[in-house]
Amino acid sequence: MPPIARFVCGAAHLDEAEALKTFNMGLGMVLIVDPARAGEVEAALAEAGEATYRVGRIVAGEGAVRYANDGELYGYDAGAEA
């Protein structure tokens, strides 16, 4: 997470779940790609000088979002004074 996002979330006393719903948390552009073609897309982006990061996957669910590293986003107490 970029330092400015960490600062804004702390100053606004946003808990992790609310921050993730409100901001893109510094991801920038996100591409949703067929997993079978992900390597091909990553290679094309690398050739164009772009860095890539796999940030998640889409799975069938019950309408709720689950974060793989729930509770590890901030690394500090979001309720504390910024």
C-alpha positions in Angstrom: 0.0 0.0 0.0 1.4 3.4 -0.9 2.4 5.6 2.1 -0.2 8.2 1.2 -3.0 5.7 1.3 -1.8 4.4 4.7 -1.8 8.0 6.0 -5.2 8.9 4.6 -6.8 5.7 6.0 -5.2 6.3 9.4 -6.2 10.0 9.5 -9.8 9.0 8.6 -9.8 6.2 11.1 -10.9 3.7 8.4 -10.7 0.1 9.4 -9.2 -2.3 6.9 -12.5 -3.6 5.5 -13.8 0.0 4.9 -10.6 1.1 3.4 -10.6 -1.8 0.9 -14.2 -1.1 -0.1 -13.5 2.7 -0.5 -10.1 2.8 -2.2 -8.3 0.8 -4.8 -5.4 0.8 -2.4 -2.9 1.9 -5.0 -3.4 -0.9 -7.5 -3.9 1.4 -10.5 -5.1 -0.4 -13.6 -6.5 -3.9 -13.0 -6.9 -6.4 -15.8 -9.2 -9.4 -15.4 -7.7 -12.2 -17.6 -8.6 -15.8 -18.3 -6.1 -17.8 -16.1 -5.1 -19.9 -19.2 -3.8 -16.7 -20.9 -2.4 -14.9 -17.9 1.2 -15.8 -18.7 0.8 -14.5 -22.2 -0.7 -11.2 -21.0 2.1 -10.8 -18.5 4.7 -11.5 -21.1 3.2 -8.9 -23.5 3.1 -6.3 -20.7 6.7 -7.0 -19.6 7.8 -6.6 -23.3 6.1 -3.2 -23.2 8.0 -2.3 -20.0 5.1 -2.7 -17.6 5.4 -4.5 -14.2 2.6 -6.9 -13.4 1.3 -8.4 -10.1 -1.3 -11.1 -9.6 -3.6 -9.6 -7.0 -6.5 -12.1 -6.8 -8.8 -14.4 -8.5 -12.5 -14.6 -9.2 -14.4 -17.5 -7.8 -18.0 -18.5 -7.4 -19.3 -17.3 -4.1 -22.2 -16.1 -2.1 -22.0 -12.4 -2.8 -19.3 -11.6 -0.2 -15.7 -10.5 -0.7 -13.0 -12.3 1.2 -9.5 -11.0 1.4 -6.7 -13.5 1.5 -4.6 -11.5 3.9 -7.4 -10.1 6.0 -6.1 -8.1 8.9 -2.6 -7.6 7.5 -3.1 -4.6 5.3 -2.2 -1.8 7.6 0.5 -3.2 9.9 -0.7 -0.7 12.5 -3.8 0.0 14.6 -6.2 1.9 12.2 -8.1 3.4 15.2 -5.0 5.1 16.6 -4.4 8.8 15.9 -2.5 9.4 12.7 
